[in-house]
Amino acid sequence: MKKILVLLIAVLSLFIIACDNDIDTDTSIDTDTGISALPNDSPELYEYKETGICYEVIGIKENREEIIISSSYNGKKVIGIGEKAFFGNTTVKKVSIPEGIRYINSKAFKDCKNLEEINFPATLTKLGEDAIFNCDKLKYESYQGCSYIGNWLMRLDNKEIDVLEIRENTVGIAPFAVYFAPKLRNVSIPNSVKYIGSHAFFACSFLRTINLGKGVEYIGEYAFANCSLFKNIDIGENIKDIKANAFYGCKGTITYMGAAIPVGFELGWNGECEILMGKENG
């Protein structure tokens, strides 16, 4: 009888130890540091907002030096990074953004003062105001007096230039990228560019020639405001949206190459410019 009792106690002890080991393996908290054991690319590490059939990232539950955005969460695609999602995060040093992310909203990475590296996927088509701002340690790619992240023109560093040829394969011009360039007279925007952010060329008061690529789909508010010396600009038929006051303070001629003005053109988009329909005049 005693042998049977000893055997039962031994079996029970092994069961308890096995259970304890399972609990230790599954725990998400490091008891020494108090930091979760979730890897940086775990979707569970981030906070989300549902937007219809998709999600956008709106924050992180716990600061990490490396942020790896997931392309999916809860069985749905992650398509964007929300407003102020990582605002003021002074811990993060590297951000990896996957293909499939379409937009980064305003102030998403503003004041991330220790951020050194971030990538933009090819799917990115929209960048909000100050999405990347006051990130003093961030490394940009320099090209002819401009700073780029991937295929996005982020800012004009050399305010003394008079001719700006934006790099081929550029897909977007960030908000305020070239604003108040007092000596700029001529700008060439390649056909690859689809997005021109708000205030992108604001107050380039001596800008006379704007060669706008045919691929542009979006022009933000005040993008060319107070560029009062340009005489004419041709806008291709791929354009879908032009926001209010995009050409505020301008008096030149705008030739739209489509058959009819799209509904996405907001009231007052053309400032005081005369509008010509290219197909009617062709």
C-alpha positions as CSV (number, residue, x, y, z in Angstrom):
1,M,0.0,0.0,0.0
2,K,2.8,2.3,0.9
3,K,4.5,1.6,-2.5
4,I,1.3,2.5,-4.3
5,L,1.0,5.8,-2.4
6,V,4.6,6.7,-3.1
7,L,4.1,5.9,-6.8
8,L,1.0,8.1,-6.9
9,I,2.8,11.0,-5.3
10,A,5.7,10.7,-7.7
11,V,3.4,10.8,-10.8
12,L,1.5,13.8,-9.3
13,S,4.8,15.6,-8.8
14,L,5.8,15.1,-12.4
15,F,2.5,16.3,-13.6
16,I,2.8,19.5,-11.5
17,I,6.3,20.1,-12.8
18,A,5.1,19.6,-16.4
19,C,2.3,22.1,-15.9
20,D,4.7,24.7,-14.4
21,N,7.0,24.3,-17.4
22,D,4.1,24.9,-19.8
23,I,3.2,28.1,-17.9
24,D,6.7,29.4,-18.0
25,T,7.0,28.7,-21.8
26,D,3.7,30.4,-22.6
27,T,4.1,33.5,-20.5
28,S,4.5,36.8,-22.4
29,I,6.2,38.6,-19.6
30,D,9.9,38.5,-18.7
31,T,9.8,38.3,-14.9
32,D,13.3,39.8,-14.6
33,T,12.7,42.9,-16.8
34,G,9.0,43.2,-16.8
35,I,9.0,43.5,-20.6
36,S,6.8,41.2,-22.7
37,A,8.5,38.4,-24.6
38,L,6.6,39.2,-27.7
39,P,8.9,39.6,-30.7
40,N,9.1,43.0,-32.4
41,D,7.1,41.7,-35.5
42,S,4.3,40.2,-33.4
43,P,0.9,41.8,-34.4
44,E,-0.1,41.5,-30.8
45,L,2.5,44.1,-29.8
46,Y,0.6,46.9,-31.6
47,E,-2.7,48.7,-31.3
48,Y,-5.1,48.9,-34.2
49,K,-8.2,50.7,-35.4
50,E,-10.6,48.9,-37.7
51,T,-11.3,50.7,-40.9
52,G,-14.0,48.8,-42.8
53,I,-12.5,45.5,-43.9
54,C,-9.0,46.5,-43.0
55,Y,-6.9,47.8,-40.0
56,E,-4.6,50.7,-39.4
57,V,-1.9,50.7,-36.7
58,I,-2.5,53.4,-34.1
59,G,0.1,52.7,-31.5
60,I,2.3,50.3,-29.7
61,K,1.6,48.7,-26.3
62,E,5.2,48.8,-25.2
63,N,8.1,50.8,-26.6
64,R,10.8,49.0,-28.5
65,E,14.0,50.1,-30.3
66,E,12.8,48.3,-33.4
67,I,9.2,48.5,-34.7
68,I,8.2,46.0,-37.3
69,I,4.7,46.7,-38.7
70,S,2.7,43.6,-39.5
71,S,0.9,43.3,-42.9
72,S,-2.1,41.6,-41.3
73,Y,-4.0,41.4,-38.0
74,N,-7.0,39.3,-36.9
75,G,-7.3,37.9,-40.4
76,K,-7.5,41.3,-42.1
77,K,-5.0,43.4,-44.0
78,V,-3.2,46.3,-42.3
79,I,-3.2,49.1,-44.8
80,G,-2.1,52.2,-42.9
81,I,-0.4,53.9,-40.0
82,G,-2.7,56.3,-38.1
83,E,-2.4,59.9,-37.0
84,K,0.1,60.3,-34.1
85,A,0.6,56.5,-34.0
86,F,4.2,56.8,-32.7
87,F,4.2,60.5,-31.9
88,G,7.0,61.4,-29.5
89,N,8.4,57.9,-29.2
90,T,12.0,58.5,-28.2
91,T,12.8,54.8,-27.8
92,V,12.4,53.6,-31.4
93,K,15.5,53.6,-33.6
94,K,14.4,51.5,-36.6
95,V,11.0,51.1,-38.3
96,S,10.2,48.4,-40.9
97,I,7.1,48.9,-42.9
98,P,5.8,46.1,-45.1
99,E,4.4,46.1,-48.6
100,G,0.6,46.7,-48.5
101,I,0.8,49.8,-46.3
102,R,-0.9,52.5,-48.4
103,Y,-0.7,55.6,-46.1
104,I,1.1,57.2,-43.2
105,N,-1.1,59.8,-41.6
106,S,-0.1,63.1,-40.1
107,K,2.4,63.2,-37.2
108,A,2.7,59.4,-37.2
109,F,6.4,59.6,-36.4
110,K,6.8,63.2,-35.4
111,D,9.3,63.9,-32.6
112,C,10.8,60.4,-32.8
113,K,14.1,62.0,-31.9
114,N,16.2,58.8,-31.9
115,L,14.8,57.3,-35.0
116,E,17.6,56.4,-37.4
117,E,16.1,54.3,-40.1
118,I,12.7,53.8,-41.8
119,N,11.7,52.4,-45.1
120,F,8.7,53.3,-47.4
121,P,7.2,50.3,-49.3
122,A,6.3,50.6,-53.0
123,T,2.6,50.5,-52.0
124,L,2.8,53.8,-50.1
125,T,0.7,56.4,-51.9
126,K,-0.1,59.0,-49.2
127,L,1.9,60.8,-46.6
128,G,0.3,63.2,-44.1
129,E,1.7,66.5,-42.8
130,D,4.6,66.1,-40.4
131,A,4.4,62.3,-40.7
132,I,8.2,62.3,-40.5
133,F,9.2,65.5,-38.6
134,N,11.8,66.5,-36.0
135,C,13.5,63.1,-36.3
136,D,17.0,64.5,-35.8
137,K,18.9,61.3,-36.2
138,L,17.1,59.9,-39.2
139,K,19.3,59.0,-42.2
140,Y,18.1,60.2,-45.6
141,E,19.4,59.5,-49.1
142,S,20.8,62.7,-50.6
143,Y,20.4,63.5,-54.3
144,Q,21.1,66.9,-55.9
145,G,20.4,69.0,-52.9
146,C,17.3,67.0,-51.8
147,S,16.6,64.3,-49.1
148,Y,14.7,61.1,-50.1
149,I,13.3,58.1,-48.2
150,G,12.9,55.4,-50.8
151,N,11.0,56.9,-53.8
152,W,9.7,59.9,-51.8
153,L,11.1,63.4,-51.9
154,M,11.0,64.5,-48.3
155,R,12.7,67.9,-48.4
156,L,14.8,70.4,-50.4
157,D,18.0,71.0,-48.5
158,N,19.6,73.5,-50.8
159,K,17.3,76.5,-50.9
160,E,19.7,78.3,-53.2
161,I,19.0,76.3,-56.3
162,D,17.1,77.7,-59.2
163,V,16.4,74.5,-61.2
164,L,15.0,71.4,-59.5
165,E,14.8,68.1,-61.4
166,I,13.1,65.6,-59.2
167,R,14.7,62.1,-59.4
168,E,13.2,59.6,-61.8
169,N,11.1,56.9,-60.2
170,T,10.0,59.3,-57.4
171,V,6.4,58.4,-56.6
172,G,5.6,61.1,-54.0
173,I,6.5,64.6,-52.8
174,A,6.0,65.0,-49.1
175,P,4.0,67.9,-47.6
176,F,6.1,71.1,-47.3
177,A,9.0,69.3,-49.1
178,V,10.0,72.3,-51.3
179,Y,8.1,75.2,-49.6
180,F,9.6,78.7,-49.6
181,A,12.5,78.1,-51.9
182,P,13.1,81.8,-52.8
183,K,15.4,81.3,-55.8
184,L,13.6,78.3,-57.4
185,R,12.5,79.2,-61.0
186,N,12.1,75.9,-62.8
187,V,10.9,72.5,-61.5
188,S,10.5,69.2,-63.5
189,I,8.3,66.5,-61.9
190,P,8.7,63.1,-63.6
191,N,5.8,61.0,-64.8
192,S,6.4,58.5,-62.0
193,V,5.1,61.0,-59.4
194,K,1.5,60.3,-58.3
195,Y,1.2,62.3,-55.1
196,I,2.1,65.9,-54.3
197,G,1.5,66.7,-50.7
198,S,0.0,69.9,-49.1
199,H,2.1,73.0,-49.3
200,A,4.8,71.1,-51.3
201,F,5.8,74.1,-53.3
202,F,4.1,76.8,-51.1
203,A,5.5,80.3,-51.5
204,C,8.1,79.5,-54.2
205,S,7.3,83.0,-55.3
206,F,9.8,83.1,-58.2
207,L,8.8,79.8,-59.7
208,R,8.0,80.4,-63.4
209,T,8.1,77.0,-65.0
210,I,6.3,73.8,-63.7
211,N,6.7,70.7,-65.8
212,L,4.1,68.4,-64.2
213,G,4.4,64.7,-65.0
214,K,1.4,63.0,-66.6
215,G,1.2,60.4,-63.8
216,V,0.1,62.8,-61.0
217,E,-3.1,61.7,-59.3
218,Y,-3.3,63.9,-56.2
219,I,-2.4,67.5,-55.4
220,G,-2.8,68.6,-51.8
221,E,-4.1,71.9,-50.4
222,Y,-1.9,74.9,-51.0
223,A,0.6,72.7,-52.9
224,F,1.5,75.5,-55.4
225,A,-0.1,78.4,-53.5
226,N,1.6,81.8,-53.9
227,C,3.6,80.6,-56.9
228,S,2.4,83.7,-58.5
229,L,4.8,84.0,-61.5
230,F,4.1,80.8,-63.3
231,K,2.4,81.3,-66.7
232,N,0.9,77.9,-67.4
233,I,0.8,74.3,-66.3
234,D,-0.6,71.2,-67.9
235,I,-2.4,68.7,-65.7
236,G,-2.7,65.1,-67.0
237,E,-5.9,63.2,-67.2
238,N,-4.8,60.7,-64.5
239,I,-5.5,63.3,-61.8
240,K,-8.3,62.3,-59.4
241,D,-8.1,64.8,-56.5
242,I,-7.0,68.4,-56.2
243,K,-7.6,69.9,-52.8
244,A,-8.9,73.4,-52.1
245,N,-6.5,76.3,-52.6
246,A,-4.0,74.1,-54.4
247,F,-3.2,77.1,-56.6
248,Y,-4.2,79.9,-54.2
249,G,-2.7,83.3,-55.2
250,C,-1.8,82.1,-58.7
251,K,-3.0,83.8,-61.9
252,G,-1.6,81.7,-64.7
253,T,-3.3,79.2,-67.0
254,I,-4.1,75.7,-66.1
255,T,-4.8,73.2,-68.9
256,Y,-6.5,70.1,-67.9
257,M,-6.0,67.3,-70.4
258,G,-9.1,65.3,-69.5
259,A,-12.6,65.5,-71.0
260,A,-14.3,66.8,-67.8
261,I,-13.3,68.1,-64.4
262,P,-13.4,65.2,-61.9
263,V,-15.6,65.4,-58.9
264,G,-12.5,65.1,-56.7
265,F,-11.5,68.7,-57.5
266,E,-12.5,70.8,-54.5
267,L,-14.0,74.2,-54.7
268,G,-11.4,76.9,-55.2
269,W,-8.7,74.5,-56.2
270,N,-7.6,76.7,-59.1
271,G,-7.2,80.1,-57.2
272,E,-7.5,82.8,-59.8
273,C,-6.1,80.7,-62.6
274,E,-7.9,80.4,-66.0
275,I,-8.9,76.8,-66.7
276,L,-8.6,75.4,-70.2
277,M,-9.8,71.9,-71.2
278,G,-7.0,70.3,-73.2
279,K,-9.1,67.9,-75.2
280,E,-11.4,70.7,-76.3
281,N,-8.4,72.7,-77.4
282,G,-6.5,69.8,-78.9
